């Protein structure tokens, strides 16, 4: 029998930050001797269809022992799990903070998630920012923070430039929250400078947003400068970080921002926003953070790094220092285990 079951809203191999967090924590717990089972749900969460929800609910209710339920599935599963006291929600960020929701859907997700969280005795979240968001709900649960880890990165290039354009890298699933539309618009006004941009991020999660982004790139006449690479495996992603000169992601909100931490681990100067937990991850010595949804400020930050070699070098050195403070995955898995089992469920 498993010591613990992780309930995830899809395949654990899905290439997003949230799923990667779940995967690495599961692996780390197993390495630490915890018998972890994984239950992968089939529904389109956070709002699955009735048939998928009924099937998924039956599977979850059949599991014996403690459950860690990824927050993306928590709201829909909440009513069925109301009688159980051994459920630990894992909250990456509040569902209602997703960009692009209509007011009715936002209110529904907020209500459903609140109800599920109110019944929890213990909650794990991935940033201090999310912990503060939860504190505002006046929950009875104990809330513990376990931030993502990072993998050891290769020796930093100290921002040594190769010949050719400045190589910008953006990593994030193509959804409205990631702000790729703002980034393309800002770069469209900076074509007098020599740059190229690689955008790594899955298209399948929000095909409409992905198609709109491709159209924006084409309309701006930037297809020769901006490459939409889709989702890539971990090794290919590491190669993109190694080859980049600057990391940029105009997220409107992040519950943590794993891509920012990964960029720091490769010593990359960062351009980002102050949305959500990003300032927790990126110190001022390592990046330029602008207000979310501020296209003019984003353009200004980009132009500064495109034209100021000294600033870019200084931020790269700041990133190299910041990476020394990034926790690794084994340490975070141990912290997660402690958060779960320091005191056993009654």
C-alpha positions as CSV (number, residue, x, y, z in Angstrom):
1,X,0.0,0.0,0.0
2,X,1.2,3.5,-0.9
3,X,2.1,5.9,1.9
4,X,0.7,8.7,-0.2
5,X,-1.2,9.2,-3.5
6,X,-0.6,12.2,-5.8
7,X,-3.7,13.2,-7.7
8,X,-2.8,15.1,-10.8
9,X,-5.2,16.6,-13.5
10,X,-3.5,14.9,-16.5
11,X,-0.3,13.2,-17.3
12,X,2.6,13.8,-15.0
13,X,4.7,14.1,-18.1
14,X,2.8,17.2,-19.3
15,X,5.4,19.9,-20.0
16,X,4.3,22.8,-17.8
17,X,5.8,24.2,-14.7
18,X,3.0,22.9,-12.4
19,X,3.2,19.3,-13.7
20,X,7.0,19.4,-13.6
21,X,6.9,20.5,-10.0
22,X,4.6,17.6,-9.2
23,X,6.8,15.1,-11.1
24,X,10.0,16.2,-9.4
25,X,8.4,16.1,-5.9
26,X,7.0,12.6,-6.6
27,X,10.5,11.5,-7.7
28,X,12.2,13.1,-4.7
29,X,9.7,11.6,-2.2
30,X,10.3,8.1,-3.7
31,X,14.1,8.6,-3.5
32,X,13.6,9.5,0.1
33,X,11.8,6.2,0.8
34,X,8.2,7.3,0.6
35,X,5.9,4.9,-1.3
36,X,4.1,7.3,-3.7
37,X,1.3,6.3,-6.1
38,X,0.2,8.7,-8.8
39,X,-3.4,8.9,-10.0
40,X,-3.6,10.7,-13.4
41,X,-7.1,12.1,-14.1
42,X,-8.7,12.3,-17.5
43,X,-10.9,15.3,-17.3
44,X,-10.2,18.8,-18.7
45,X,-9.6,20.6,-15.4
46,X,-10.3,22.8,-13.7
47,X,-13.8,22.3,-15.1
48,X,-14.1,18.7,-16.4
49,X,-17.2,17.3,-18.1
50,X,-19.7,15.4,-16.1
51,X,-18.7,12.0,-17.3
52,X,-15.0,12.5,-16.7
53,X,-15.7,14.0,-13.3
54,X,-17.8,11.1,-12.3
55,X,-15.1,8.6,-13.4
56,X,-12.3,10.6,-11.8
57,X,-14.2,11.0,-8.6
58,X,-14.9,7.3,-8.3
59,X,-11.1,6.6,-8.7
60,X,-10.2,9.2,-6.1
61,X,-12.7,7.9,-3.6
62,X,-11.3,4.4,-4.0
63,X,-7.9,5.4,-2.9
64,X,-6.9,4.6,0.7
65,X,-4.6,6.8,2.6
66,X,-3.5,10.4,2.3
67,X,-4.1,12.3,-0.9
68,X,-2.1,15.2,-2.3
69,X,-4.5,16.9,-4.8
70,X,-3.0,19.3,-7.3
71,X,-4.9,22.6,-7.0
72,X,-6.0,22.5,-10.7
73,X,-8.2,19.5,-9.8
74,X,-9.2,20.5,-6.3
75,X,-12.2,22.7,-6.9
76,X,-14.0,20.2,-9.1
77,X,-13.3,17.2,-6.8
78,X,-13.9,19.2,-3.6
79,X,-17.6,18.2,-3.0
80,X,-16.9,14.5,-3.4
81,X,-13.9,14.7,-0.9
82,X,-15.8,16.7,1.7
83,X,-15.9,13.8,4.2
84,X,-12.2,13.0,4.1
85,X,-9.7,14.5,6.5
86,X,-6.6,13.2,4.8
87,X,-6.6,15.5,1.7
88,X,-3.7,17.9,1.2
89,X,-4.3,20.5,-1.5
90,X,-1.2,21.5,-3.4
91,X,-1.8,25.1,-4.6
92,X,0.5,26.6,-7.3
93,X,-1.7,29.7,-7.5
94,X,-5.4,30.5,-6.9
95,X,-7.6,29.4,-9.9
96,X,-9.4,32.7,-10.0
97,X,-6.1,34.5,-10.7
98,X,-5.8,32.9,-14.2
99,X,-5.8,35.5,-17.0
100,X,-8.7,35.7,-19.4
101,X,-11.5,34.3,-17.4
102,X,-15.0,35.9,-17.7
103,X,-16.4,37.2,-14.5
104,X,-18.9,34.4,-14.1
105,X,-16.3,31.7,-14.5
106,X,-13.9,33.5,-12.2
107,X,-16.5,33.7,-9.5
108,X,-17.5,30.0,-9.9
109,X,-13.8,28.9,-9.6
110,X,-13.3,31.1,-6.6
111,X,-16.3,29.8,-4.8
112,X,-15.5,26.1,-5.5
113,X,-11.9,26.5,-4.6
114,X,-12.7,28.3,-1.3
115,X,-15.1,25.6,-0.3
116,X,-12.5,22.9,-0.9
117,X,-9.8,24.8,1.0
118,X,-12.0,25.5,3.9
119,X,-12.3,21.8,4.6
120,X,-8.6,21.1,4.5
121,X,-6.5,20.7,7.6
122,X,-3.1,21.1,5.8
123,X,-2.2,22.9,2.6
124,X,1.1,23.1,0.7
125,X,1.7,26.0,-1.7
126,X,4.7,26.9,-3.9
127,X,5.4,30.5,-2.9
128,X,5.1,33.0,-0.1
129,X,2.9,35.1,-2.4
130,X,0.4,32.2,-2.7
131,X,0.6,31.7,1.1
132,X,-0.4,35.3,1.6
133,X,-3.3,34.9,-0.9
134,X,-4.5,31.9,1.1
135,X,-4.1,33.8,4.4
136,X,-6.7,36.3,3.1
137,X,-9.3,33.5,3.1
138,X,-9.0,33.0,6.9
139,X,-8.6,29.3,6.5
140,X,-8.3,26.9,9.5
141,X,-5.7,24.8,7.7
142,X,-2.0,24.9,8.4
143,X,-0.3,26.3,5.3
144,X,3.3,25.4,4.4
145,X,5.4,26.7,1.6
146,X,7.6,24.4,-0.5
147,X,9.1,26.3,-3.4
148,X,10.3,24.5,-6.6
149,X,13.8,23.3,-6.8
150,X,16.3,23.8,-9.7
151,X,18.7,21.4,-11.3
152,X,22.4,22.1,-11.2
153,X,23.3,24.2,-14.3
154,X,26.6,24.1,-16.2
155,X,29.3,26.7,-15.8
156,X,28.0,30.2,-16.6
157,X,29.3,31.8,-19.7
158,X,29.5,35.2,-17.9
159,X,27.3,36.7,-20.7
160,X,29.9,36.1,-23.4
161,X,28.2,37.2,-26.6
162,X,28.4,35.2,-29.8
163,X,28.4,37.1,-33.1
164,X,25.0,38.0,-34.5
165,X,21.8,39.2,-32.9
166,X,21.2,39.3,-29.1
167,X,19.5,36.0,-28.4
168,X,16.3,36.4,-26.3
169,X,14.6,33.4,-24.8
170,X,11.0,33.2,-23.4
171,X,9.7,30.0,-21.7
172,X,6.1,29.5,-20.9
173,X,3.0,27.7,-22.0
174,X,1.1,29.8,-24.6
175,X,-1.7,31.1,-22.5
176,X,-2.9,34.7,-21.9
177,X,-1.3,34.8,-18.5
178,X,2.2,34.5,-19.8
179,X,2.0,37.8,-21.7
180,X,3.6,36.7,-25.0
181,X,1.3,39.1,-26.8
182,X,2.9,42.0,-24.8
183,X,6.4,40.8,-25.6
184,X,5.7,40.6,-29.4
185,X,4.1,44.0,-29.4
186,X,7.1,45.5,-27.6
187,X,9.6,43.9,-29.9
188,X,7.7,45.0,-32.9
189,X,8.8,48.6,-32.0
190,X,12.4,47.6,-31.5
191,X,13.3,46.3,-35.0
192,X,16.1,48.8,-35.4
193,X,18.0,46.7,-32.9
194,X,19.7,43.4,-33.6
195,X,17.8,40.6,-31.8
196,X,16.1,37.3,-32.2
197,X,13.6,35.6,-29.9
198,X,12.9,31.9,-29.2
199,X,9.6,31.2,-27.5
200,X,9.5,27.7,-25.9
201,X,6.0,26.7,-24.7
202,X,3.2,24.2,-25.4
203,X,0.5,25.2,-27.8
204,X,-2.1,22.5,-26.9
205,X,-3.3,24.0,-23.6
206,X,-4.9,27.0,-25.3
207,X,-4.9,26.6,-29.1
208,X,-6.7,29.8,-29.6
209,X,-4.1,31.9,-27.8
210,X,-1.3,30.0,-29.6
211,X,-2.9,30.7,-33.0
212,X,-3.4,34.3,-32.2
213,X,0.2,34.7,-31.1
214,X,1.4,33.1,-34.4
215,X,-0.8,35.6,-36.3
216,X,0.6,38.5,-34.3
217,X,4.2,37.5,-35.2
218,X,3.3,37.3,-38.8
219,X,1.3,40.5,-38.9
220,X,4.3,42.3,-37.3
221,X,6.6,40.9,-40.0
222,X,8.7,39.2,-37.4
223,X,8.7,35.6,-38.6
224,X,12.4,35.8,-39.4
225,X,13.2,37.0,-35.9
226,X,10.7,35.2,-33.6
227,X,10.6,31.4,-33.5
228,X,7.6,29.6,-31.9
229,X,9.2,26.3,-30.9
230,X,6.4,24.7,-29.0
231,X,7.1,22.3,-26.2
232,X,10.5,20.7,-25.9
233,X,12.0,18.1,-23.6
234,X,14.1,18.9,-20.6
235,X,17.5,18.4,-22.4
236,X,16.5,20.6,-25.3
237,X,15.2,23.3,-22.9
238,X,18.5,23.3,-21.1
239,X,20.3,23.8,-24.4
240,X,18.1,26.9,-25.2
241,X,19.0,28.4,-21.8
242,X,22.7,27.8,-22.4
243,X,22.5,29.5,-25.8
244,X,20.5,32.5,-24.7
245,X,21.8,36.0,-23.8
246,X,18.7,37.3,-22.1
247,X,15.6,35.7,-20.6
248,X,12.3,37.6,-20.9
249,X,8.8,36.6,-19.9
250,X,6.0,39.2,-19.5
251,X,3.7,37.1,-17.3
252,X,0.7,38.9,-15.9
253,X,0.9,36.7,-12.8
254,X,3.0,33.8,-11.5
255,X,2.3,31.7,-8.5
256,X,6.1,31.1,-8.4
257,X,7.7,31.3,-11.9
258,X,9.9,28.3,-12.4
259,X,11.2,29.5,-15.7
260,X,12.6,32.6,-14.0
261,X,14.5,30.4,-11.5
262,X,15.8,28.2,-14.3
263,X,17.1,31.3,-16.1
264,X,18.9,32.5,-13.0
265,X,20.5,29.0,-12.7
266,X,22.0,29.6,-16.1
267,X,23.3,33.0,-15.2
268,X,20.9,34.8,-17.5
269,X,19.9,38.4,-17.0
270,X,16.1,38.6,-16.7
271,X,13.3,40.8,-17.9
272,X,10.0,40.1,-16.2
273,X,7.1,41.7,-14.4
274,X,6.2,42.2,-10.8
275,X,3.1,40.0,-11.2
276,X,2.6,37.6,-8.3
277,X,5.6,35.8,-6.9
278,X,8.2,36.9,-9.6
279,X,9.9,39.4,-7.3
280,X,10.4,36.6,-4.8
281,X,12.3,34.7,-7.4
282,X,14.2,37.4,-9.3
283,X,16.3,39.8,-7.1
284,X,16.8,43.4,-8.4
285,X,20.5,42.6,-8.9
286,X,19.6,40.0,-11.5
287,X,16.8,41.5,-13.6
288,X,14.5,44.3,-14.6
289,X,11.0,43.8,-13.4
290,X,8.2,46.0,-14.7
291,X,4.5,46.3,-13.8
292,X,2.4,43.6,-15.4
293,X,0.4,44.7,-18.5
294,X,2.7,47.7,-19.0
295,X,3.8,47.5,-22.6
296,X,5.7,50.7,-22.5
297,X,7.7,49.7,-19.5
298,X,8.4,46.3,-21.1
299,X,9.7,48.0,-24.3
300,X,11.9,50.3,-22.2
301,X,13.5,47.3,-20.3
302,X,14.1,45.4,-23.5
303,X,15.7,48.4,-25.2
304,X,18.0,48.9,-22.2
305,X,19.3,45.4,-22.3
306,X,19.6,45.4,-26.1
307,X,21.8,48.5,-26.0
308,X,23.6,48.5,-22.7
309,X,26.3,45.8,-22.6
310,X,27.5,46.9,-19.1
311,X,24.0,46.6,-17.6
312,X,23.5,43.2,-19.2
313,X,26.8,42.0,-17.8
314,X,26.0,43.4,-14.3
315,X,22.6,41.6,-14.3
316,X,24.3,38.4,-15.5
317,X,26.6,38.6,-12.5
318,X,23.6,39.2,-10.3
319,X,22.0,36.1,-11.7
320,X,25.1,34.1,-11.0
321,X,25.0,35.2,-7.4
322,X,21.2,34.5,-7.1
323,X,21.6,31.0,-8.3
324,X,23.7,30.2,-5.3
325,X,20.5,30.7,-3.2
326,X,18.3,28.5,-5.3
327,X,17.2,25.3,-3.6
328,X,17.7,22.0,-5.4
329,X,15.0,19.4,-5.9
330,X,16.2,16.8,-3.3
331,X,16.1,19.5,-0.6
332,X,12.6,20.6,-1.7
333,X,11.3,17.0,-1.8
334,X,12.6,16.5,1.8
335,X,10.9,19.7,2.8
336,X,7.6,18.5,1.2
337,X,7.9,15.2,3.0
338,X,8.4,17.0,6.3
339,X,5.3,19.2,5.6
340,X,3.3,16.1,5.0
341,X,4.5,13.7,7.7
342,X,6.0,15.8,10.5
343,X,2.7,15.1,12.3
344,X,0.7,12.1,10.9
345,X,-2.9,12.5,9.9
346,X,-5.3,11.6,12.8
